[in-house]
Amino acid sequence: MRYPLRMEHVIEIFVADHCPGCPDARRRVREFADTHTNVTVIERDVDEALHAAETYGLIATPAIVVDGRSVLYGVPTLGQLAARCKATKAAV
């Protein structure tokens, strides 16, 4: 029997040690992922992942990239994360 593939969202969070908002953004993204089993979180230190940050055109931290397409800056709300995941799923 074949089961349909479950759509999974990837949230990349770009952080820096000197960033005052990064700890709160990290907690918020983790909180969102803990309540959404179809979300994978990848945390990237912007200094170590500079090429990826440049590829996305990121200009500040914290930066959250949802499904490689949608960028949020600052500490997102749970509603913003949900809306971005929903929007990227609809765009597929």
Secondary structure as UniProt FT lines:
FT   STRAND          9..15
FT   TURN            17..18
FT   TURN            20..21
FT   HELIX           22..34
FT   TURN            37..38
FT   STRAND          39..45
FT   TURN            46..48
FT   HELIX           50..56
FT   STRAND          63..66
FT   TURN            67..69
FT   STRAND          70..73
FT   HELIX           78..91
//
